[in-house]
Amino acid sequence: MRGGRFKGAAAAPLAALLGVFCLAAPQTAQAQEEEPLIDWSTLDFSGYVAGETRIFPQSPRYDQQKNTRVSPSLVLQPELRYRWNRRDDRVTFVPFLRLDADDENRSHADIRELSWYHAGDDWDTVLGISKVFWGVAESRHLIDIVNQTDLVESPDQEDKLGQPMANLNLLRDWGTLSFFVLPGFRERSFPDDDARLRGALPIASGDATYDSSAEQWHVDFALRYSHSFDNWDVGAAHFHGTSREPALLPAVSDNGQPVLRPHYDLIDQTSLDVQYTTGPWLLKFEGMTRSGQDNRFFAAVGGFEYTLFGVAESDADLGLLAEYLHDGRGDRTPQTPFEDDLFLGTRLTLNDVEDTTLLAGVILDLDQEERVFSVEFERRLNDSLNLEIEGQVYDNIDDNDLLSGFARDSFVEIRLSWFF
Amino acid sequence: MPIPLTPLHGQPMHRRPTDRLALAAAILTVLLVGFAGAALAETPEEKGRAIAEEADRRDLGFEDSYAELKMVLSNKQGESSTRELRVQTLEVPAREIGDKSLIVFDHPRDIEGTAFLSFTKILEPDDQWLYLPALKRVKRISSANKSGPFVGSEFAYEDMLSQEVDKYDYRWLRDEACGEITCFVVERTPLYENSGYARQVVWIDQQEYRAQRVDFYDRKDSLLKTLTFGGYNRYLDQYWRADDWYMENHQTGKTTRLTFGNWEFRLGLDDNDLDPNRLKRLR
């Protein structure tokens, strides 16, 4: 987990802290006083700096790639938060910067968040650049479509680029209704041609083509209903706009080399996500159907997480995870490795002072016998230092497979983050 | 050596009038303590339950509360680490449903913004959600983890959540002095599933019905932990809240101290404020 620092408890007047959300609250004497336009004591400055290094045991597969074995990288993510109106109004600014020693494309900056949030009584709004997560599964975030994947950050597709949005949420007894207007499309980032984890063919990411004549200025829309009741958490959503996944079409570069050119279709995607929680069981399902790319297709991921609490007379919890992944997309659709796969994983949580966690898993391709192992370890070293170790192993990868470019790019990543 | 039946000064031990006086005084005391019914209950079980019900009755109607707290975790070697949290509680007056509470972490910095939302039930499993700010992800989590440590502290999840009357069976054990005051000593046995305790013994003062101390006995029925409450203040002329909670684990030597501050009541919180869909908007 990455976060920042909250100094308000020490620095902010009580009035700014009280009742994170309440409008109807009786005003305290302090809040009734004439307030300055910007009360600097309530401005929160926090964030983290991380040094990381990736270690690649094997030499790369393609001549074009640099023989990078140890690849250092530096990350900076400051976070500014200003709250007023008893915390019902908030402006958040989170810029992100990475400097990478070996991958020019991985050295990049982004605005993860630059938004104004306002909470009403039974509604709230977000205006600006922000991030939204949809879904329940662990092995693949199938229906999480609002934000573009920041692929140069990690091949696991967990990192996202900031997305401009106007978002209105209505909180009602029967559930929450969320409306999104999404102006401004973000192209997917790809590793450089001479970098590791780049894929089988170079990608001409500067020359992307679009279905829409408005290209990246097509305004997308999304609507989501979500509700938690009894043991159920359900969500249903529809998205209309530019696909976050590009189709990679064969093309020829200026110097006559074969390349892949990203093409972004206009799509309609309808999705459903459900979690049923009972005792130590979490039962999960995500499904979606999409039109606009070749034929309409259906994709789903479903499974369970079962937790053994206080395993072996200790404080540790051991979670066992299994998910089945299906994807019925056609050949002229952006490709996915998850057409018929099984994910098996285990999550160890020590529940100690250092919040030590270990997540290990494997995705088995049921058609081609490929295996992708992944490990994530995290532990706090002290109040401001955090250690993360991640590993990905690509095993038994077929030459003709989508992941063939990764066949020799198994890696271990060690990250040390300092929070300020 | 035979025990003398009379005191040394030769007076008989009991005289009827004194007995009557003692009885009258006892009844008067009971009336002064209030019509809790506690002292008038016939069996120790009924008396224990009546005490718990009276304590619960006195805390009814606070509506909602907010507090900031510091959590200091120390081990046997004296190494310690600190957490800072904010807690909002929304009272659910219906006896068959528990309160709702929201805990937001402010420190350590790497977990800032992490939030834990809980809808307490009585005997059914609670509903619990966790918000992970880095992913902006709200997850419903299993609440079968009652006895596990809350963020590495000596408090189990079940110690942190609201103590609803019907979660336990009760038995009054005795009355005894606790510090300057007199306490009821009541044993309570968890009725909900997955508790880490065979039983707890609670000291409740007779004036204000405030928990002063809790002894926790593990599943093997040996003394595991002691929780001591201190620094009580009264809010809105009625509601007592302890600013100092000190939990000591006798089996490991580890301790956790919670220090509460900046209490606020009746902020006008409602169900929308403690909704899983609001978790992603906490920072």
Boltz contact constraints between the chains, C-beta under 6 A:
constraints:
  - contact:
      token1: [A, 1]
      token2: [B, 111]
      max_distance: 6.0
  - contact:
      token1: [A, 1]
      token2: [B, 132]
      max_distance: 6.0
  - contact:
      token1: [A, 1]
      token2: [B, 134]
      max_distance: 6.0
  - contact:
      token1: [A, 2]
      token2: [B, 134]
      max_distance: 6.0
  - contact:
      token1: [A, 3]
      token2: [B, 110]
      max_distance: 6.0
  - contact:
      token1: [A, 3]
      token2: [B, 111]
      max_distance: 6.0
  - contact:
      token1: [A, 3]
      token2: [B, 112]
      max_distance: 6.0
  - contact:
      token1: [A, 3]
      token2: [B, 113]
      max_distance: 6.0
  - contact:
      token1: [A, 3]
      token2: [B, 133]
      max_distance: 6.0
  - contact:
      token1: [A, 4]
      token2: [B, 109]
      max_distance: 6.0
  - contact:
      token1: [A, 4]
      token2: [B, 112]
      max_distance: 6.0
  - contact:
      token1: [A, 5]
      token2: [B, 109]
      max_distance: 6.0
  - contact:
      token1: [A, 5]
      token2: [B, 112]
      max_distance: 6.0
  - contact:
      token1: [A, 6]
      token2: [B, 106]
      max_distance: 6.0
  - contact:
      token1: [A, 6]
      token2: [B, 112]
      max_distance: 6.0
  - contact:
      token1: [A, 9]
      token2: [B, 68]
      max_distance: 6.0
  - contact:
      token1: [A, 9]
      token2: [B, 84]
      max_distance: 6.0
  - contact:
      token1: [A, 9]
      token2: [B, 106]
      max_distance: 6.0
  - contact:
      token1: [A, 14]
      token2: [B, 262]
      max_distance: 6.0
  - contact:
      token1: [A, 18]
      token2: [B, 264]
      max_distance: 6.0
  - contact:
      token1: [A, 19]
      token2: [B, 66]
      max_distance: 6.0
  - contact:
      token1: [A, 19]
      token2: [B, 267]
      max_distance: 6.0
  - contact:
      token1: [A, 21]
      token2: [B, 273]
      max_distance: 6.0
  - contact:
      token1: [A, 22]
      token2: [B, 267]
      max_distance: 6.0
  - contact:
      token1: [A, 22]
      token2: [B, 268]
      max_distance: 6.0
  - contact:
      token1: [A, 22]
      token2: [B, 269]
      max_distance: 6.0
  - contact:
      token1: [A, 24]
      token2: [B, 268]
      max_distance: 6.0
  - contact:
      token1: [A, 25]
      token2: [B, 267]
      max_distance: 6.0
  - contact:
      token1: [A, 25]
      token2: [B, 268]
      max_distance: 6.0
  - contact:
      token1: [A, 122]
      token2: [B, 272]
      max_distance: 6.0
  - contact:
      token1: [A, 131]
      token2: [B, 136]
      max_distance: 6.0
  - contact:
      token1: [A, 133]
      token2: [B, 135]
      max_distance: 6.0
  - contact:
      token1: [A, 133]
      token2: [B, 136]
      max_distance: 6.0
  - contact:
      token1: [A, 133]
      token2: [B, 137]
      max_distance: 6.0
  - contact:
      token1: [A, 171]
      token2: [B, 272]
      max_distance: 6.0
  - contact:
      token1: [A, 171]
      token2: [B, 275]
      max_distance: 6.0
  - contact:
      token1: [A, 176]
      token2: [B, 277]
      max_distance: 6.0
  - contact:
      token1: [A, 228]
      token2: [B, 276]
      max_distance: 6.0
  - contact:
      token1: [A, 233]
      token2: [B, 140]
      max_distance: 6.0
  - contact:
      token1: [A, 275]
      token2: [B, 140]
      max_distance: 6.0
  - contact:
      token1: [A, 277]
      token2: [B, 140]
      max_distance: 6.0
  - contact:
      token1: [A, 279]
      token2: [B, 144]
      max_distance: 6.0
  - contact:
      token1: [A, 280]
      token2: [B, 142]
      max_distance: 6.0
  - contact:
      token1: [A, 280]
      token2: [B, 144]
      max_distance: 6.0
  - contact:
      token1: [A, 307]
      token2: [B, 142]
      max_distance: 6.0
  - contact:
      token1: [A, 309]
      token2: [B, 145]
      max_distance: 6.0
  - contact:
      token1: [A, 309]
      token2: [B, 148]
      max_distance: 6.0
  - contact:
      token1: [A, 315]
      token2: [B, 149]
      max_distance: 6.0
  - contact:
      token1: [A, 351]
      token2: [B, 148]
      max_distance: 6.0
  - contact:
      token1: [A, 351]
      token2: [B, 149]
      max_distance: 6.0
  - contact:
      token1: [A, 351]
      token2: [B, 152]
      max_distance: 6.0
  - contact:
      token1: [A, 352]
      token2: [B, 152]
      max_distance: 6.0
  - contact:
      token1: [A, 353]
      token2: [B, 73]
      max_distance: 6.0
  - contact:
      token1: [A, 353]
      token2: [B, 81]
      max_distance: 6.0
  - contact:
      token1: [A, 353]
      token2: [B, 152]
      max_distance: 6.0
  - contact:
      token1: [A, 383]
      token2: [B, 108]
      max_distance: 6.0
  - contact:
      token1: [A, 386]
      token2: [B, 110]
      max_distance: 6.0
  - contact:
      token1: [A, 419]
      token2: [B, 109]
      max_distance: 6.0
  - contact:
      token1: [A, 419]
      token2: [B, 110]
      max_distance: 6.0
